Amino acid sequence: MKGGSGMKGKYSWWFLIAVVLSVGLAVTAWSEDVINIGSLNDMTGATSDVGKDYAMGIAEAINYVNDTGGINGKKIKLFQFDYGYRIPEALTKYSLFKQKKCVAVLGWGTGDTEALAPTVAKDKMPYVSASYSGHLCDPKKTPYNLFFATDYSTQARGLITAWFNKKWPTKPDFGKRKPRIAFAYMFASPFSSASIKAAEDQATLLGFEIGAKQDVSLFAIDTKSQILALKEFKPDVVLHTNTVMSVAATLRDAYALELGADHIIKNWGFDEALPMLAGKAAEGAMGCAPWAFFGQDVKLMDKVKEYAQKFNPGVPLEKRTIHTTQAWANVLGLAEALKRADKAGDLTGEGILKKGFETMKDLEIGLGLAPVSFSAADHRPQSKAKIYEYKGGKFAMLDEVDLKAGWPAKWEKDWLGW
Protein backbone atom coordinates (compact mmCIF):
# COMPACT_ATOMS: atom_id res chain seq x y z
CA MET A 1 0.00 0.00 0.00
CA LYS A 2 1.61 3.20 -1.13
CA GLY A 3 0.83 6.86 -0.64
CA GLY A 4 -2.36 8.77 -0.08
CA SER A 5 -4.58 6.86 -2.46
CA GLY A 6 -3.45 3.60 -0.85
CA MET A 7 -4.39 4.61 2.67
CA LYS A 8 -7.71 6.05 1.65
CA GLY A 9 -8.27 3.20 -0.80
CA LYS A 10 -8.41 0.65 2.01
CA TYR A 11 -11.89 2.02 2.63
CA SER A 12 -14.24 1.63 -0.32
CA TRP A 13 -17.39 3.67 -0.85
CA TRP A 14 -19.44 1.27 1.24
CA PHE A 15 -17.50 2.68 4.17
CA LEU A 16 -19.06 6.11 3.69
CA ILE A 17 -22.45 4.53 3.14
CA ALA A 18 -22.02 2.66 6.42
CA VAL A 19 -21.33 5.92 8.22
CA VAL A 20 -24.41 7.56 6.72
CA LEU A 21 -26.59 4.59 7.62
CA SER A 22 -25.37 4.54 11.20
CA VAL A 23 -26.13 8.24 11.51
CA GLY A 24 -29.56 7.66 10.02
CA LEU A 25 -30.36 5.31 12.87
CA ALA A 26 -29.35 7.96 15.36
CA VAL A 27 -31.51 10.71 13.83
CA THR A 28 -34.78 8.81 13.71
CA ALA A 29 -37.60 10.99 14.99
CA TRP A 30 -38.59 10.41 18.60
CA SER A 31 -41.86 11.08 20.35
CA GLU A 32 -39.96 12.02 23.50
CA ASP A 33 -37.98 15.17 24.07
CA VAL A 34 -35.06 15.38 21.69
CA ILE A 35 -31.67 17.07 22.05
CA ASN A 36 -30.10 18.08 18.74
CA ILE A 37 -26.34 17.68 18.33
CA GLY A 38 -24.26 18.60 15.26
CA SER A 39 -21.18 16.71 14.10
CA LEU A 40 -18.54 17.87 11.62
CA ASN A 41 -16.34 15.10 10.23
CA ASP A 42 -13.66 14.65 7.58
CA MET A 43 -14.48 11.59 5.51
CA THR A 44 -13.02 12.74 2.18
CA GLY A 45 -10.44 15.47 2.88
CA ALA A 46 -6.82 15.85 3.94
CA THR A 47 -7.28 14.07 7.27
CA SER A 48 -9.75 11.41 6.15
CA ASP A 49 -7.07 8.77 6.69
CA VAL A 50 -7.94 9.10 10.38
CA GLY A 51 -11.26 10.90 10.07
CA LYS A 52 -13.39 8.08 8.67
CA ASP A 53 -12.89 5.82 11.66
CA TYR A 54 -13.55 8.72 14.03
CA ALA A 55 -16.79 9.56 12.18
CA MET A 56 -18.09 6.02 12.58
CA GLY A 57 -17.18 6.12 16.27
CA ILE A 58 -19.19 9.31 16.77
CA ALA A 59 -22.37 7.81 15.33
CA GLU A 60 -21.91 4.50 17.14
CA ALA A 61 -21.35 6.21 20.48
CA ILE A 62 -24.44 8.39 20.03
CA ASN A 63 -26.47 5.24 19.44
CA TYR A 64 -25.00 3.76 22.63
CA VAL A 65 -25.96 6.83 24.65
CA ASN A 66 -29.51 6.69 23.31
CA ASP A 67 -29.77 2.95 23.99
CA THR A 68 -28.67 3.40 27.60
CA GLY A 69 -31.11 6.08 28.68
CA GLY A 70 -30.09 9.04 26.57
CA ILE A 71 -29.78 12.34 28.41
CA ASN A 72 -31.93 11.64 31.46
CA GLY A 73 -34.54 10.08 29.19
CA LYS A 74 -34.15 12.53 26.32
CA LYS A 75 -32.83 11.15 23.04
CA ILE A 76 -30.01 12.71 21.03
CA LYS A 77 -30.74 13.53 17.40
CA LEU A 78 -27.44 13.65 15.50
CA PHE A 79 -26.80 15.79 12.43
CA GLN A 80 -23.52 14.46 11.01
CA PHE A 81 -21.83 15.90 7.94
CA ASP A 82 -18.64 15.40 5.98
CA TYR A 83 -17.04 18.81 5.35
CA GLY A 84 -13.95 17.51 3.54
CA TYR A 85 -11.56 19.41 5.84
CA ARG A 86 -12.58 22.69 4.17
CA ILE A 87 -12.95 25.64 6.53
CA PRO A 88 -15.61 27.47 4.44
CA GLU A 89 -17.70 24.30 4.41
CA ALA A 90 -17.32 24.02 8.18
CA LEU A 91 -18.67 27.53 8.61
CA THR A 92 -21.64 26.70 6.39
CA LYS A 93 -22.45 23.52 8.27
CA TYR A 94 -22.16 25.33 11.61
CA SER A 95 -24.84 27.76 10.43
CA LEU A 96 -27.02 24.77 9.61
CA PHE A 97 -26.50 23.37 13.12
CA LYS A 98 -27.77 26.66 14.52
CA GLN A 99 -30.83 26.50 12.27
CA LYS A 100 -31.49 22.99 13.56
CA LYS A 101 -31.29 24.34 17.12
CA CYS A 102 -28.39 22.12 18.08
CA VAL A 103 -27.33 22.66 21.69
CA ALA A 104 -23.74 21.50 21.09
CA VAL A 105 -21.39 20.50 18.29
CA LEU A 106 -18.92 17.65 17.96
CA GLY A 107 -16.23 19.21 15.78
CA TRP A 108 -13.12 18.03 13.98
CA GLY A 109 -10.04 19.90 12.72
CA THR A 110 -7.84 22.57 14.25
CA GLY A 111 -8.14 25.06 11.39
CA ASP A 112 -11.94 25.09 11.35
CA THR A 113 -12.28 24.78 15.14
CA GLU A 114 -9.99 27.76 15.74
CA ALA A 115 -11.73 29.71 12.96
CA LEU A 116 -15.11 29.05 14.57
CA ALA A 117 -13.96 29.71 18.14
CA PRO A 118 -14.97 33.40 18.28
CA THR A 119 -18.37 32.55 16.78
CA VAL A 120 -19.13 29.68 19.15
CA ALA A 121 -18.08 31.89 22.06
CA LYS A 122 -20.49 34.60 20.92
CA ASP A 123 -23.24 32.03 20.36
CA LYS A 124 -22.43 30.23 23.64
CA MET A 125 -22.33 26.94 21.73
CA PRO A 126 -20.39 24.14 23.50
CA TYR A 127 -18.00 22.80 20.87
CA VAL A 128 -16.31 19.46 21.62
CA SER A 129 -13.68 19.01 18.94
CA ALA A 130 -11.24 16.40 17.73
CA SER A 131 -8.71 19.20 17.63
CA TYR A 132 -6.78 19.05 20.86
CA SER A 133 -4.95 22.30 20.25
CA GLY A 134 -3.62 23.89 23.42
CA HIS A 135 -4.79 27.21 21.98
CA LEU A 136 -8.36 26.13 22.75
CA CYS A 137 -7.81 25.51 26.46
CA ASP A 138 -7.83 29.05 27.87
CA PRO A 139 -11.45 29.87 28.79
CA LYS A 140 -10.63 33.59 28.82
CA LYS A 141 -10.13 33.32 25.04
CA THR A 142 -12.12 30.25 23.94
CA PRO A 143 -14.65 29.53 26.70
CA TYR A 144 -16.88 27.16 24.72
CA ASN A 145 -14.19 24.92 23.22
CA LEU A 146 -13.60 21.61 25.00
CA PHE A 147 -12.38 18.06 24.38
CA PHE A 148 -11.58 14.82 26.19
CA ALA A 149 -7.91 14.14 25.52
CA THR A 150 -4.42 15.32 26.33
CA ASP A 151 -3.95 18.61 24.48
CA TYR A 152 -1.37 18.75 21.69
CA SER A 153 1.05 20.96 23.59
CA THR A 154 1.01 18.65 26.61
CA GLN A 155 1.46 15.71 24.22
CA ALA A 156 4.52 17.32 22.63
CA ARG A 157 6.05 18.23 25.98
CA GLY A 158 5.36 14.72 27.29
CA LEU A 159 6.86 13.02 24.23
CA ILE A 160 10.07 15.07 24.37
CA THR A 161 10.37 14.55 28.13
CA ALA A 162 9.77 10.81 27.90
CA TRP A 163 12.40 10.42 25.18
CA PHE A 164 14.84 12.55 27.18
CA ASN A 165 14.31 10.48 30.34
CA LYS A 166 13.98 7.00 28.85
CA LYS A 167 15.97 6.94 25.61
CA TRP A 168 18.69 9.61 25.71
CA PRO A 169 20.54 7.99 28.66
CA THR A 170 20.93 4.81 26.54
CA LYS A 171 22.68 6.58 23.65
CA PRO A 172 26.47 6.44 23.15
CA ASP A 173 26.78 10.24 23.21
CA PHE A 174 24.83 10.71 26.44
CA GLY A 175 26.77 13.04 28.74
CA LYS A 176 29.11 14.11 25.94
CA ARG A 177 26.89 16.64 24.15
CA LYS A 178 23.38 18.05 23.98
CA PRO A 179 20.73 15.83 22.41
CA ARG A 180 19.55 17.02 18.98
CA ILE A 181 15.89 17.28 17.98
CA ALA A 182 14.13 18.24 14.75
CA PHE A 183 10.46 18.71 13.83
CA ALA A 184 8.68 17.32 10.73
CA TYR A 185 5.22 18.68 9.99
CA MET A 186 3.13 20.64 7.48
CA PHE A 187 3.96 24.30 8.05
CA ALA A 188 0.70 25.60 6.55
CA SER A 189 -1.55 23.31 8.61
CA PRO A 190 -2.91 24.83 11.83
CA PHE A 191 -3.30 21.27 13.13
CA SER A 192 0.25 20.17 12.40
CA SER A 193 1.83 23.37 13.68
CA ALA A 194 -0.38 23.80 16.78
CA SER A 195 2.10 22.36 19.27
CA ILE A 196 5.43 23.41 17.73
CA LYS A 197 5.90 26.45 19.98
CA ALA A 198 5.38 24.26 23.06
CA ALA A 199 7.71 21.61 21.64
CA GLU A 200 10.47 24.17 21.06
CA ASP A 201 9.98 25.49 24.58
CA GLN A 202 10.20 22.03 26.14
CA ALA A 203 13.27 21.11 24.09
CA THR A 204 14.95 24.33 25.17
CA LEU A 205 13.95 23.71 28.79
CA LEU A 206 15.59 20.26 28.70
CA GLY A 207 18.73 21.48 26.93
CA PHE A 208 18.27 20.16 23.39
CA GLU A 209 19.91 21.54 20.29
CA ILE A 210 17.09 22.25 17.83
CA GLY A 211 17.55 21.70 14.10
CA ALA A 212 15.85 23.25 11.10
CA LYS A 213 12.16 22.38 10.76
CA GLN A 214 11.12 20.20 7.83
CA ASP A 215 7.95 20.96 5.86
CA VAL A 216 6.10 17.68 5.25
CA SER A 217 2.68 17.82 3.58
CA LEU A 218 -0.24 15.89 5.02
CA PHE A 219 -0.43 14.31 1.54
CA ALA A 220 3.28 13.45 1.39
CA ILE A 221 4.28 10.11 -0.13
CA ASP A 222 7.94 10.99 -0.76
CA THR A 223 9.96 12.81 1.91
CA LYS A 224 13.49 12.00 0.76
CA SER A 225 14.49 15.65 0.39
CA GLN A 226 13.43 16.38 3.97
CA ILE A 227 15.29 13.32 5.27
CA LEU A 228 18.44 14.30 3.41
CA ALA A 229 18.21 17.76 4.99
CA LEU A 230 17.83 16.14 8.40
CA LYS A 231 20.89 13.95 7.81
CA GLU A 232 23.02 17.09 7.71
CA PHE A 233 21.82 17.98 11.22
CA LYS A 234 22.02 14.39 12.51
CA PRO A 235 19.11 14.51 14.95
CA ASP A 236 18.83 12.02 17.76
CA VAL A 237 15.05 12.28 17.68
CA VAL A 238 12.40 13.71 15.32
CA LEU A 239 8.98 14.94 16.45
CA HIS A 240 6.16 14.29 13.95
CA THR A 241 2.86 16.15 14.25
CA ASN A 242 1.04 15.12 11.02
CA THR A 243 -1.54 12.37 10.51
CA VAL A 244 -0.57 8.75 10.00
CA MET A 245 -0.27 8.63 6.21
CA SER A 246 2.48 11.24 5.91
CA VAL A 247 4.14 10.17 9.18
CA ALA A 248 4.45 6.65 7.78
CA ALA A 249 5.96 7.99 4.56
CA THR A 250 8.51 9.98 6.56
CA LEU A 251 9.44 6.97 8.71
CA ARG A 252 9.87 4.78 5.62
CA ASP A 253 12.24 7.25 4.00
CA ALA A 254 14.13 7.82 7.24
CA TYR A 255 14.63 4.06 7.52
CA ALA A 256 15.67 3.65 3.88
CA LEU A 257 18.13 6.55 4.03
CA GLU A 258 19.49 5.46 7.41
CA LEU A 259 18.74 8.67 9.28
CA GLY A 260 19.41 6.87 12.55
CA ALA A 261 17.06 8.99 14.65
CA ASP A 262 14.28 7.95 17.01
CA HIS A 263 10.75 9.07 16.19
CA ILE A 264 8.16 10.59 18.55
CA ILE A 265 4.66 11.18 17.22
CA LYS A 266 1.54 13.16 18.17
CA ASN A 267 -1.59 11.05 18.57
CA TRP A 268 -3.01 11.40 15.04
CA GLY A 269 0.11 9.89 13.50
CA PHE A 270 0.39 7.04 15.97
CA ASP A 271 -2.26 4.38 15.47
CA GLU A 272 -2.79 0.80 14.32
CA ALA A 273 -2.28 1.80 10.68
CA LEU A 274 1.28 3.05 11.30
CA PRO A 275 3.02 -0.36 11.33
CA MET A 276 0.91 -1.46 8.39
CA LEU A 277 1.98 1.56 6.34
CA ALA A 278 5.54 1.99 7.60
CA GLY A 279 6.54 -1.65 8.01
CA LYS A 280 9.91 -2.18 9.70
CA ALA A 281 10.35 1.59 9.95
CA ALA A 282 7.66 1.72 12.64
CA GLU A 283 9.69 -0.43 15.03
CA GLY A 284 10.66 1.60 18.09
CA ALA A 285 8.45 4.57 17.20
CA MET A 286 7.02 6.36 20.24
CA GLY A 287 3.70 8.17 20.35
CA CYS A 288 1.17 9.78 22.65
CA ALA A 289 -2.08 7.84 22.99
CA PRO A 290 -4.52 9.41 25.51
CA TRP A 291 -7.01 6.53 25.00
CA ALA A 292 -6.80 2.76 24.64
CA PHE A 293 -6.08 1.28 21.25
CA PHE A 294 -9.09 -0.42 19.68
CA GLY A 295 -9.79 -3.77 21.32
CA GLN A 296 -7.59 -3.33 24.39
CA ASP A 297 -9.00 -4.63 27.65
CA VAL A 298 -10.31 -1.45 29.28
CA LYS A 299 -13.64 -0.23 30.63
CA LEU A 300 -16.34 0.11 27.91
CA MET A 301 -14.24 -1.43 25.12
CA ASP A 302 -16.74 -4.29 24.96
CA LYS A 303 -19.42 -1.74 24.07
CA VAL A 304 -17.19 0.00 21.54
CA LYS A 305 -16.68 -3.33 19.74
CA GLU A 306 -20.34 -4.33 20.07
CA TYR A 307 -21.60 -1.09 18.50
CA ALA A 308 -18.96 -1.18 15.77
CA GLN A 309 -20.25 -4.59 14.72
CA LYS A 310 -23.89 -3.60 15.11
CA PHE A 311 -23.87 -0.38 13.10
CA ASN A 312 -20.98 -0.86 10.69
CA PRO A 313 -20.79 -4.64 10.18
CA GLY A 314 -19.17 -4.20 6.77
CA VAL A 315 -15.99 -2.85 8.36
CA PRO A 316 -13.96 -5.67 9.97
CA LEU A 317 -13.01 -5.05 13.58
CA GLU A 318 -9.34 -5.55 12.73
CA LYS A 319 -9.54 -2.45 10.52
CA ARG A 320 -10.89 -0.27 13.32
CA THR A 321 -8.46 1.95 15.21
CA ILE A 322 -7.87 4.06 18.29
CA HIS A 323 -9.73 6.87 16.51
CA THR A 324 -13.00 5.05 17.21
CA THR A 325 -12.09 5.05 20.90
CA GLN A 326 -11.32 8.76 20.96
CA ALA A 327 -14.64 9.53 19.27
CA TRP A 328 -16.42 7.64 22.03
CA ALA A 329 -14.51 9.66 24.63
CA ASN A 330 -15.76 12.95 23.20
CA VAL A 331 -19.34 11.69 22.89
CA LEU A 332 -19.46 10.25 26.41
CA GLY A 333 -17.86 13.39 27.83
CA LEU A 334 -20.39 15.61 26.09
CA ALA A 335 -23.23 13.32 27.20
CA GLU A 336 -22.10 13.63 30.81
CA ALA A 337 -22.08 17.43 30.54
CA LEU A 338 -25.58 17.37 29.04
CA LYS A 339 -26.88 15.09 31.80
CA ARG A 340 -25.54 17.38 34.51
CA ALA A 341 -26.92 20.51 32.86
CA ASP A 342 -30.29 18.87 32.18
CA LYS A 343 -30.52 17.70 35.79
CA ALA A 344 -29.90 21.31 36.81
CA GLY A 345 -32.72 22.35 34.47
CA ASP A 346 -30.47 24.40 32.22
CA LEU A 347 -29.69 23.09 28.74
CA THR A 348 -28.67 26.48 27.44
CA GLY A 349 -25.14 26.79 26.11
CA GLU A 350 -24.04 28.60 29.24
CA GLY A 351 -25.80 26.03 31.40
CA ILE A 352 -24.07 23.14 29.63
CA LEU A 353 -20.72 24.86 30.14
CA LYS A 354 -21.10 26.06 33.73
CA LYS A 355 -23.37 23.35 35.16
CA GLY A 356 -22.00 20.57 32.99
CA PHE A 357 -18.38 20.67 31.86
CA GLU A 358 -17.01 22.96 34.54
CA THR A 359 -18.43 20.79 37.33
CA MET A 360 -16.26 17.86 36.21
CA LYS A 361 -13.47 16.97 38.62
CA ASP A 362 -11.42 13.83 38.01
CA LEU A 363 -14.19 12.39 35.84
CA GLU A 364 -13.60 8.72 34.99
CA ILE A 365 -14.96 8.01 31.52
CA GLY A 366 -13.20 4.71 30.87
CA LEU A 367 -11.72 3.82 27.45
CA GLY A 368 -8.22 4.06 28.89
CA LEU A 369 -8.54 7.84 29.28
CA ALA A 370 -6.98 9.46 32.34
CA PRO A 371 -9.41 11.33 34.66
CA VAL A 372 -10.70 14.60 33.20
CA SER A 373 -11.23 17.92 34.98
CA PHE A 374 -12.42 21.33 33.82
CA SER A 375 -12.64 24.57 35.77
CA ALA A 376 -13.80 28.07 34.93
CA ALA A 377 -10.12 29.10 34.78
CA ASP A 378 -8.58 26.15 32.93
CA HIS A 379 -9.97 23.91 30.19
CA ARG A 380 -6.94 21.64 29.85
CA PRO A 381 -8.60 18.26 30.50
CA GLN A 382 -5.56 16.56 31.99
CA SER A 383 -1.87 17.09 32.66
CA LYS A 384 -0.64 13.56 32.01
CA ALA A 385 0.71 12.37 28.67
CA LYS A 386 0.62 8.61 28.14
CA ILE A 387 3.56 7.58 25.97
CA TYR A 388 3.62 4.24 24.13
CA GLU A 389 6.31 2.50 22.10
CA TYR A 390 5.63 0.23 19.12
CA LYS A 391 7.88 -2.74 19.66
CA GLY A 392 7.72 -6.37 18.56
CA GLY A 393 4.34 -5.92 16.93
CA LYS A 394 2.66 -4.35 19.96
CA PHE A 395 1.94 -0.94 21.47
CA ALA A 396 3.42 -0.98 24.98
CA MET A 397 3.24 1.73 27.61
CA LEU A 398 6.65 3.36 27.98
CA ASP A 399 5.99 6.28 30.32
CA GLU A 400 3.35 8.58 31.76
CA VAL A 401 4.61 12.13 32.03
CA ASP A 402 2.74 14.47 34.38
CA LEU A 403 3.62 17.98 33.22
CA LYS A 404 1.80 19.64 36.11
CA ALA A 405 3.73 17.59 38.67
CA GLY A 406 7.02 18.13 36.88
CA TRP A 407 6.72 21.89 36.36
CA PRO A 408 3.89 23.10 38.62
CA ALA A 409 4.66 26.82 38.36
CA LYS A 410 4.96 26.77 34.58
CA TRP A 411 1.81 24.66 34.26
CA GLU A 412 -0.22 27.09 36.36
CA LYS A 413 1.20 30.39 35.12
CA ASP A 414 2.85 30.03 31.74
CA TRP A 415 1.61 27.13 29.61
CA LEU A 416 -2.16 27.68 29.49
CA GLY A 417 -3.35 28.51 25.96
CA TRP A 418 -0.16 27.47 24.13
N, C-alpha and C positions, 0 to 999 in steps of 0.2 A: 504494500500500500504506500503510495508516494504522493506527497504534496497535499494541497488543499482539496482538490477534487476527490482524492482518495479517502481522506478523513470524512468528508461530508457524504461521499458516496456509500459509506457503510450503512447509511440510513437511506432506504428508498422512499418513494413518495407515500407508501402506506404508513410510514412513520408519522408524517404530518397529519394524515387522515386520522390515525389513532389518537393523536393529541386533540384534534377537533372533536372527535367522538366523545372522548373522556370529558371534555369541557361541556359538551352538550348535555351529558348526564347531570353535570353539576348545576346547569342553569335552568333545569326544568321548573316550570311554574309551581309554586307552592300555595296552598290555601292559608298556611300560617303566615305569621310575620316573616318578612324576608329582609336580609341585610345584603345590600349590593356591594361587591368588591370588584375592582378593576385589576387586570394583570397585563403588564407589558412584557413580551418575551421575544427573544431573537431566535427564530427557527430557520432563517434563510440568510442572515447577514454575516458580518465579519467574525462574530463570536458564536455562530451557530454550532461550531464543533463541540462546544460545551453547553450551549443554550437549549438544544433540543431536549436533552435529558432533564434539564432543570424544568423546562416547560411541562413535561409530562408529570414530574414530581409535584408541581404546583396543583395541577388539576386532580391528581390522585389524593393529595393531602386534603384538599377541600372536600372531596367526597368522604374521606375518613371523618373529618370534623362533623359533617352533616349526619353521617351514619351513627355517630356517638353522642348525639344530643344537640349538635349545632352550637349556637351561642345562647345558652340558657333556654333552649327550645326553639329559638329562631334559626331558620335555615339561611345559609349563605348562597347567594346567586352570583356566580362568577362570570365576568365578562373578560375573556382572555383573547389577546390579539398578538399576532406576529408583527413587529414594526421594522424588521430587517436591519436593526442597529442603525437606523437613520433618525437623527435628532428631530428634524421637522415632522416626521411621522409620529414620533413620540409625543410631541406637543399637540398634534391633531387628536391622537387617541386619548390624551389626558382630557381634552375638552369634551370628548364623548363620554368619558367616565363621569364628568361633572353633570352632563345632561342626564345621565342614567341615575343620578343621585347616589353614586358610590360614596361610602363613608370612609374608605381607605383604598390605597393602591399598593399592589405588589409589583415593584418596578424591577428594572434590569440593570442597564449599563451605567458606567460612571459619567460619560459625556452627557447623556440625556438626563440622568438623575441630578447632576450638578446644574444643568441648564434649567431644570424645572424647580430647583430648590426655592428660589425667591417666590415663585408662583404658589407652590404648595404651602409655603409659610403664610402668604397673604390669605390663601383660601382656608387655612387651618385643616389641611388634608393630610392625615398620617400616611407616610409613604415609606413602605418597608421594601428596601431595594436589595438586589443581588450585587450592587456595588458596595464594597466595604471600605470605601475611601475614608481615610481619617479626616478629610476636609468636611465630612458630613456629621461629625460627632460633637461639634460645639453648639449647644442649643441656643447660645446667644446669636449665632449666625444662621443655623439651619435647624430650627426647633422641631420641625415635623418630619425630619429624616431619621430613620432608624433601621436596624438590621440585627440579625442574630448570628454573629460570627465574630472572629477576631479581626479588627480593622486592618487594612493593608499596611499601614505604617507600623503597627505593633507586630504584624507578621514579618515585615522586613527587618525590624530591629531584633526580633526573636531568632530569625534565621541566621543573621550575621553573628549574633551572640552565641548561638548554639554551635556554629561552625568554629568560632574562635575558642570556645571552651572545650569542645569535644574532638575536633579534628586538627587544629593548628598544632597542639602539643605533640602530635604524632608525626609531624613532618620533619625531614632532615634539617631544614633551616630554622627550626624553632629556636628562639633565643639568640640567633645570629643576625637577624634583620627583622624589619616590619613585615607583616603579612601583606600581600597585594590582592586587591579586589577590583573587579570591573563589573559594569552593569550592561545587560543586553535587553533592549526593549524597544517598542515603537515610540519614537519621540513625539509624534503627532497625536498619539492616543491618550486622552485624559485618563483612561483606565490604566494603561501600561505605565504611565509616568506619575501616577498619583502618589506613590510611596517613595519616589527617588530622593526627595529632599530628606526624608526621615532616614533612609538608608545611608546617605552620605553622612548625616549627622552621627549615626550610630558607628559607622566605620571610623570616623574621625575620633569619636569618643574612646574607641577601643585601640586606637593607634595604628590603623591600616594606612597603607599607601594606596591611593585611589587612581585607577587608570582612566583612560579616555572612554567615554560611553560609546556603545555600539548601537546604531539604529537598525532594528530588526522588525520588519513589517509583521503584522498579525497574519498576513497571507504568505509569509516567506516559506519557500521550499528549498532555497539554496542560500546558505549564509557563509560561504567559503571566504568571501572578501572580509567579512567581519571577524571571522576566526583568524585569518592571517594577520589582521591588524592587532588582534589580541595577543598573538604569539610574540609580537615585538615587545609587549609589556610584560609578558610571562606572569599572568595572574595565578594566584594560588586557588582562588575561588571566584566564580562568576554568579551574580544574582540575576535571575530571569523573572520578568514580571509580565510576560505575555500569556496567551492561552496555549493549550497543550499542543496544537498543531505546529506552531512556529517554534515553540520550545523544543519539541522533538527534533525538528529539522536542525536547530542549532546544536543540540547534543550530538546528533549523528555526524555533523561536519566537524565538531570539536574532537570527536573520537577518531574519525578518519584522518584528520590532520595532526593528531597527537598533540593537542593543546596541553594536556597534562594537568588541567585544573579540575577542582571539585565544582559541583553545580548545586546551587540552592535556589528554590523555586517558590514563588507565590502560589496560593492555592489553585488558581484556575489553570495553571500549567502542570499541576501535579495530581494526576488521577490515574485510574486504571488503564486509560488509553496510552499513557506515556510509554510503558515498556513495550506495548504492541507496536507503536509507531517508531520508537527509538531503538528497539532491540538491545544489543549489548551495551549501547551507549547510555542506557538508563541505569545500569548497575552503579550503585553507590550514590545516586542522586538523592538529595535531601529536599523536602518540601514541607510547607505548613499546611496542615489539614485540621481545621477547627472541629470537624464532624467525623463520624466513623465512615470508613469506606463501605460501599454497598455490600450488604451481606454479612458484615462483621457482627459478632454476638454482643449487641448492646440493647438497651431498653428501646422498645418500639420498632426495632428492625424487622421483627416478624410481621408487623402491620405494613411497613414500607414494602416488603416483598409481596405480601398478600394483595395489596392494592395495585401494585405494578402488574401482577398477573391478571387481576380481575378487570382492570380498565385498559390495559395495553398488552393483551396476550400475544400479539404478533411480534413483540420485541422480546427476545430471549433475555432471561434474567442475567446471564453472563455478559450481556452487552450493556447492562445498566451500570451507572457509576456513582461516585460520591456526590455528584451534582443533584441526583434525586434526593439524597439525604439532606443536602443543604436547603433544597426547596421546601422540604417538610419542616425544617427548623424555622424558616421564616413564616410559613403558614401557621404552625402551632404557636409560635410566639405572638403573631398578630391575633390569633383566635383567643389566646389568654388575655390580651389587652382588651379585646372586645367584650369578653365575659365579665371582666372586672368593671368596665365602664357601664355595661348594660345593667349589672347588678346595682350599680350606684345610680341608675336611672338617667344616665347621661351619655348617649351615643353621638353627641356632637364631636367634631374633630378635636376641640379643646378637651372635652371630657375623655375621649379615648386616650389622648396624650397624658393628661394630668391624673386621671383616675384609673388609667390602664397601665400604659408603659412605665410611667414614672413612679408607680407603686411597686415595681418589681425589684426585689432584693434577693440575690442569690437564687434566682429561679432555675429549677432543674427541669429541663425540657426532655432530656434523654438524647438518643441519637448520637451519643458520644460527645455532645457539646458540653463544654465547661459551664458552670452556673453563670447566669446572666443578670446584670443589674443595670438599671437606669436611674438617674436622678435629674432634678431640674437643672443642675449645673453641669452635668457630664453625661453624654450619650454614648461613650465608649462602652460596649456591652461587657467586655472582659479584658483583663490585663495579661492573661496567660496565652502564650503561643505554643501550640503543640507541634513539635517537629518530628517528622518521620523520615526514615531512610529506606529506599528501595534496595533490597539486598537479597540475593538468592531466590528471586521470584516472589518476594513478599514485602509488604509495607510494614515496617517495624518501628515502634516508638523509639526515638533516639533521645529526646529531651523535652522538657516542658519549661519554658523560660517565662518567668513572671517579671514583667518589666516594671510593674509598680513596686514590687518587693525589692528589685535590684536598684532602682533609681527613684525612690519615693518622691523626692523634691522635684525632680524633672517631670515625673509623671503628673504630679498635681499642678505644677506651675507653668511648665514650658511646652509640653508635648500635645496638649489638647488642640484639636483642629488642624493638625499637620496632615 
